Amino acid sequence: MGEQRLDKKRREQAVREAERNEIQKGAQKHSRGGRLRQKIGAENRQKVRWEKLDNTANLFPAIAGQNATNVYRISVTLTENIDKELLQHALDKVLPKFDTFRVRLRRGIFWYYFETNLKPAPVVRKESEYPCRYIEPYANNDYLFRITYYKCRINLEVFHVLADGMGGVNFLREIAYQYLRLKYDTLEKNESDEFSDETSMNTEDSYVKNYRKSHKKGYQTKRAVEVRGEMLLAGEMSVIHGFMPVDQLKQACTKYEVSINEYFTAVFLYSIYIEYLHGQPSKKPIAASIPVNLRPYFDSLTTRNFFVMVSAVFTPDRENIGFEEVLGIVRESLRGQINKEHLEELFSYNVSNQKNIFLRSVPIFIKILAMRFVYRSSAKANTTTVTNIGKITVEEAYRPYIRHFYAMISRSTGQNIKGAICSYQDTMVFTFTSALKDVSIQRRFFRMLAEDDIQVVIESNGLFGEE
C-alpha cells in the first residue's frame, strides 16, 4: 500500500509538471496569445485595481490545501462535442468583462486582497484528472479558476475565495453562451456579445453592507459523527450523479409536507444512520451543514460570496428510529434557523470580528492560525455538507443546445462525503462526492428515493469498490 501511494504521488507530480508545461506553451500559442496579449496587457496597465476579500472569502486562503481544496465545480453538458479552440476563444472574450474572476490573490501584512490579473486567460484543457483538485495559482497564470472539457461537457472549477455558486453559474453560463454564438451562425446573427440580463455584474461586499453589530457566536463546536472507512488514494474522488424528474420529487415532498432541501437532507442523514451506524444509538449527532443563499433576504445581486451555514442536526439516542421522525427533526431544525433575523446574526458576528480595530491590527500569520483553529472546530461539528445551487435558467435561444447542468463540491476536514444539488428545466441532479471506497450510503439514499416513486438515473466515474 505504501509503494502504491508513493507511485500515485509521483504520477500526480508528473501530471502537474506536464500541466505547467502545457500552460506555458499554450499561453504563447493559442488564438489570443503572443504579441496581441502583450499589447492588451500594456494598454491595461493603468486599470489595475485592488479589492478587499469579502468576509467569508478571508477564511479560504487560510485553510486551503491539497486535502481540503475548497474548490467547487459547476458543469454544463451541451448536445455536441466541445471544440477546444472555440472554448478558449469564448473564455478570452468573457473573462476581461468579469471583474470577479479576473483577479489574483495577494498577501498583505494584515489581510489577503485581490489584484486585477492582466495575464492571459488560463489555458482550456481536456479533463484528465479528478474533479475539484487544488488550484495552483503559479501554474495557472495566477488565476483562481480553471476551465476543462470532456466530450460534450464544459467544467468550471472555482476556488471558493472568488465567489459562491451564483457567481460560478453566472460565469459559466456566459462562457457557454459565447461558445454557442461562436459555434452556431444562427446565434451569432441574433445575439450580441453583451452579457444577458440575468447575469449580474455587481461585486459589492454584501456582508459588510448588511451586517449589524453582534457578539453572538455563529458556529457550533460539538463533535459530530464522522463517516470513516477505507479511503481512496490521495487526490482521487468518487462521483455519483442521480438524475430525477422534478415533478416526481415535488410529489414526494408534498406527501411529507417538506421542502426539497429538507427532504434531501433528511434522506442523506437517515442513510448515514442506517448504513454507517447500522441503526444504533450514538452520543454524537449526525449533522449536515447547509449553505443558505442570503441574496433573497437582503436584496443583493452580488456575484461574490454571500451565504451562511446552518446545520440540520439529528442525534440518534436510541435504536431503529424511523425515517419520518428524522424528517420531522430536520424540518423543524432548518425552519427554526432559516429566517432573516437569525441569518443576519450568523454573518454579523463574523463581520463584527473583522471590523474590530484591535483584531484588524493583528498580523496575517496570527490571523491564519486563529482561522484554522476556528475552522477545524466548526468543521468537525458537521458530518457532511449539502449545498443547493438552485434552479439554473438559460435564455430560450440557447436551450436546444444545452442538455443539463450539475454541481459538486470537494471533501473537507472531517467530511469525507458530501452532496450538491441543482436543477435545469424539468430535471433535478443530486451529486455525491466522496473520498471513501464504500458507497453503501449513496446506494441507500437513491433506494429511498425510488421507494418514494422517484425514478433515478445514475451516472458515476466508477471510482469505488463494489462487493
Backbone hydrogen bonds, N-H to C=O, Kabsch-Sander energy under -0.5 kcal/mol:
donor,donor_aa,acceptor,acceptor_aa,energy
5,R,1,M,-2.4
6,L,2,G,-2.1
7,D,3,E,-2.7
8,K,4,Q,-2.3
9,K,5,R,-2.4
10,R,6,L,-2.3
11,R,7,D,-2.4
12,E,8,K,-2.5
13,Q,9,K,-2.3
14,A,10,R,-2.2
15,V,11,R,-2.5
16,R,12,E,-2.6
17,E,13,Q,-2.2
18,A,14,A,-2.3
19,E,15,V,-2.4
20,R,16,R,-2.2
21,N,17,E,-2.1
22,E,18,A,-2.5
23,I,19,E,-2.8
24,Q,20,R,-2.4
25,K,21,N,-2.3
26,G,22,E,-3.3
27,A,23,I,-2.5
28,Q,24,Q,-0.5
28,Q,25,K,-0.9
29,K,25,K,-1.6
30,H,26,G,-2.6
33,G,30,H,-2.9
34,G,27,A,-0.7
36,L,33,G,-0.8
37,R,33,G,-0.6
38,Q,34,G,-1.7
39,K,35,R,-2.3
40,I,36,L,-2.5
41,G,37,R,-2.8
42,A,38,Q,-2.4
43,E,39,K,-2.3
44,N,40,I,-1.3
45,R,42,A,-1.1
47,K,44,N,-2.1
48,V,45,R,-0.9
51,E,114,F,-2.2
53,L,112,Y,-0.7
58,N,54,D,-1.4
59,L,56,T,-1.7
60,F,56,T,-0.7
62,A,59,L,-0.8
63,I,59,L,-1.0
63,I,60,F,-0.6
64,A,60,F,-1.8
65,G,68,A,-1.4
72,Y,158,V,-2.1
73,R,408,M,-2.8
74,I,156,L,-2.4
75,S,406,Y,-2.9
76,V,154,I,-2.2
77,T,404,H,-3.2
78,L,76,V,-0.5
78,L,152,C,-3.0
79,T,401,Y,-1.4
82,I,151,K,-3.2
84,K,82,I,-0.7
87,L,83,D,-2.2
88,Q,84,K,-2.5
89,H,85,E,-2.3
90,A,86,L,-2.5
91,L,87,L,-2.3
92,D,88,Q,-2.5
93,K,89,H,-1.7
94,V,90,A,-2.1
95,L,91,L,-2.7
97,K,94,V,-1.6
98,F,94,V,-0.5
98,F,95,L,-1.9
99,D,97,K,-0.9
101,F,98,F,-1.0
102,R,98,F,-1.7
103,V,101,F,-1.5
104,R,115,E,-2.5
106,R,113,Y,-3.2
108,G,106,R,-0.6
108,G,111,W,-1.9
113,Y,106,R,-2.5
114,F,51,E,-3.2
115,E,104,R,-2.2
116,T,49,R,-2.1
117,N,102,R,-1.6
118,L,116,T,-0.7
125,R,147,I,-1.5
127,E,149,Y,-3.1
133,R,130,Y,-0.6
136,E,134,Y,-0.7
139,A,136,E,-1.0
140,N,137,P,-2.0
142,D,137,P,-3.1
143,Y,140,N,-2.1
146,R,157,E,-2.2
148,T,155,N,-1.9
149,Y,125,R,-1.4
150,Y,153,R,-2.1
153,R,150,Y,-2.6
154,I,76,V,-2.7
155,N,148,T,-3.1
156,L,74,I,-2.5
157,E,146,R,-2.5
157,E,155,N,-0.5
158,V,72,Y,-2.5
159,F,144,L,-2.4
160,H,70,N,-2.7
162,L,159,F,-2.4
163,A,159,F,-0.5
168,G,164,D,-2.0
169,V,165,G,-2.6
170,N,166,M,-2.4
171,F,167,G,-2.0
172,L,168,G,-2.6
173,R,169,V,-2.7
174,E,170,N,-1.8
175,I,171,F,-1.9
176,A,172,L,-2.6
177,Y,173,R,-2.5
178,Q,174,E,-2.5
179,Y,175,I,-2.6
180,L,176,A,-2.5
181,R,177,Y,-2.2
182,L,178,Q,-2.0
183,K,179,Y,-1.9
184,Y,180,L,-2.5
185,D,183,K,-0.5
187,L,184,Y,-0.5
188,E,184,Y,-1.9
189,K,185,D,-2.2
190,N,186,T,-1.1
191,E,187,L,-2.0
199,T,196,S,-1.5
200,S,198,E,-0.7
206,S,204,E,-1.2
209,K,205,D,-1.9
210,N,206,S,-1.6
211,Y,207,Y,-1.1
217,K,215,H,-0.6
224,A,380,K,-2.6
225,V,285,P,-3.0
227,V,225,V,-0.5
228,R,226,E,-0.7
232,L,435,A,-2.8
236,E,233,L,-2.3
238,S,434,S,-3.2
240,I,432,F,-2.1
241,H,459,E,-3.6
242,G,430,F,-2.1
243,F,241,H,-0.5
243,F,457,V,-2.9
244,M,428,M,-2.6
246,V,426,D,-2.1
249,L,245,P,-1.7
250,K,246,V,-2.5
251,Q,247,D,-1.8
252,A,248,Q,-1.8
253,C,249,L,-2.2
254,T,250,K,-2.5
255,K,251,Q,-1.9
256,Y,252,A,-1.5
257,E,253,C,-1.0
258,V,253,C,-2.2
263,Y,259,S,-2.4
264,F,260,I,-2.7
265,T,261,N,-2.4
266,A,262,E,-2.3
267,V,263,Y,-2.5
268,F,264,F,-2.3
269,L,265,T,-2.6
270,Y,266,A,-2.7
271,S,267,V,-2.1
272,I,268,F,-1.9
273,Y,269,L,-2.3
274,I,270,Y,-2.5
275,E,271,S,-2.6
276,Y,272,I,-2.0
277,L,272,I,-1.6
279,G,273,Y,-2.7
280,Q,277,L,-1.7
282,S,316,P,-2.8
286,I,314,F,-3.1
287,A,285,P,-0.6
288,A,312,A,-2.4
289,S,384,T,-2.8
290,I,310,V,-3.7
292,V,308,V,-3.3
293,N,291,P,-0.5
294,L,306,F,-2.0
297,Y,294,L,-0.8
298,F,294,L,-1.3
299,D,295,R,-0.7
300,S,295,R,-1.5
303,T,202,N,-2.9
308,V,292,V,-1.5
310,V,290,I,-2.3
312,A,288,A,-2.5
313,V,311,S,-0.6
314,F,286,I,-2.4
317,D,315,T,-1.6
320,N,279,G,-1.7
326,V,322,G,-1.6
327,L,323,F,-2.8
328,G,324,E,-1.9
329,I,325,E,-2.0
330,V,326,V,-2.6
331,R,327,L,-2.5
332,E,328,G,-2.3
333,S,329,I,-2.4
334,L,330,V,-2.6
335,R,331,R,-2.4
336,G,332,E,-1.6
337,Q,333,S,-0.5
337,Q,334,L,-1.0
338,I,334,L,-2.6
339,N,337,Q,-1.9
343,L,339,N,-2.6
344,E,340,K,-2.4
345,E,341,E,-1.6
346,L,342,H,-2.0
347,F,343,L,-1.8
348,S,344,E,-2.1
349,Y,345,E,-1.6
350,N,346,L,-0.8
351,V,347,F,-2.2
352,S,348,S,-2.7
353,N,349,Y,-1.6
354,Q,350,N,-2.0
355,K,351,V,-2.1
356,N,352,S,-0.8
356,N,353,N,-0.6
360,R,356,N,-2.5
361,S,357,I,-0.8
362,V,359,L,-1.4
364,I,109,I,-2.7
366,I,363,P,-0.9
367,K,363,P,-1.8
368,I,364,I,-2.6
369,L,365,F,-1.4
370,A,366,I,-2.2
371,M,367,K,-3.0
372,R,368,I,-2.4
373,F,369,L,-1.8
374,V,370,A,-2.4
375,Y,371,M,-2.6
376,R,372,R,-2.5
377,S,373,F,-2.0
378,S,374,V,-2.4
379,A,375,Y,-3.3
380,K,376,R,-1.7
381,A,378,S,-1.1
382,N,379,A,-1.5
383,T,287,A,-2.3
384,T,287,A,-1.6
386,V,289,S,-2.3
387,T,419,G,-2.1
389,I,387,T,-0.6
389,I,421,I,-3.0
390,G,421,I,-0.6
392,I,423,S,-3.1
393,T,391,K,-0.5
398,Y,395,E,-1.6
399,R,395,E,-0.8
399,R,396,E,-0.8
401,Y,398,Y,-1.8
402,I,399,R,-1.2
403,R,77,T,-3.0
404,H,77,T,-1.1
406,Y,75,S,-1.8
408,M,73,R,-2.3
410,S,71,V,-0.9
412,S,415,Q,-1.8
415,Q,412,S,-2.3
416,N,414,G,-0.5
418,K,433,T,-2.6
419,G,385,T,-2.6
420,A,431,T,-1.8
421,I,387,T,-2.6
422,C,429,V,-1.6
423,S,390,G,-1.9
424,Y,427,T,-2.3
425,Q,392,I,-0.5
427,T,424,Y,-1.9
428,M,244,M,-3.1
429,V,422,C,-2.8
430,F,242,G,-2.1
431,T,420,A,-3.0
431,T,429,V,-0.5
432,F,240,I,-2.9
432,F,430,F,-0.5
433,T,418,K,-1.9
434,S,238,S,-2.0
435,A,416,N,-2.4
437,K,230,E,-2.6
443,R,439,V,-2.5
444,R,440,S,-2.4
445,F,441,I,-2.4
446,F,442,Q,-2.2
447,R,443,R,-2.0
448,M,444,R,-2.2
449,L,445,F,-1.5
450,A,446,F,-2.1
451,E,447,R,-2.0
452,D,448,M,-0.9
452,D,449,L,-0.8
453,D,450,A,-1.8
454,I,449,L,-1.7
455,Q,453,D,-0.6
456,V,454,I,-0.5
457,V,243,F,-2.7
458,I,456,V,-0.5
459,E,241,H,-2.2
461,N,239,V,-1.8
464,F,462,G,-1.3
465,G,437,K,-1.4
466,E,464,F,-0.6
